[in-house]
Amino acid sequence: MSRVVQRKGSFWGTFRAVGWSFFGVRQGAGYEKDVSQLNPLHVIAAGVLAAALFVLGLVLLVNWVVGSGAASG
């Protein structure tokens, strides 16, 4: 019989944890706390959202640099 574990982590807390993972910095105690509280569906949603924001930021940065003429040397 499978047992469903209810996780009590908020989406904002999950988004923070995903943000830390993008930078690759997290202390052991914080990691253990995150693992025990994070909802897997929140992790997936936060990861997709963070990746989309990262790509959007890169696109905006490239458009700004190209539009400003700084890339033409």
N, C-alpha and C positions, 0 to 999 in steps of 0.2 A: 504494500500500500504506500502510495506517495503522500508526502506531507507538504503542504504549501506553507512557506514561511513568509509572514507579513513583514515587510521592511518599512521602517518608519522615517526614512530619509526624505527630505523635501527636494523638489526639483532644483531649487537654487543651490542647495548643498551639493547635489549631484553635478550641477554645472560648474561649481567651484572645483570639485574633485577632478572633473574632466579637464578643466583649465590647467590645474597643476600637472596633470599627466601630459599635457601638450608641451610643457616646459621640462618635464622629466625630473621634477624635484618634489619629493614628498618624504617626510620622515616616517619611520616605521610605525610609530604609535598612531599617527594620523591615517596612515594607510590601513591599519587594522580596524580603526574606527569606521572608515569609509566602507570597507568590505562588509562589515557587519550591518551597515545601515542602508546602503544604496539599493535602489530598486533597479533591476536589470533593464527594464523598459525605459526608465529615466536615463540610464547611462547611454543607451543607444540613441535616444532622441537628443540628448545633450551633445553627444559626439558628432552626430550629423549636423546639428545646428552650429557647433563650434567650427567644424570643418568648412561649412558654407560661409560663415562669417570670415574665416581666415582667407578663403579664396576670394571673396568679395573685396576684402581689404587689399589683397595683392593686386587685383584688377584695378581698383581705384587708384592705388599708388602708381602703377605703371601708366595709366591714363594721365595722371597728373604730371608725372615726369616727362612723358612724351609731349604732352600739350604745352608744357612750360618752355620747351626748347632746350632743356638741360641735357637731353640725351644726344643732341646733335653735335656736341663737342665744342 
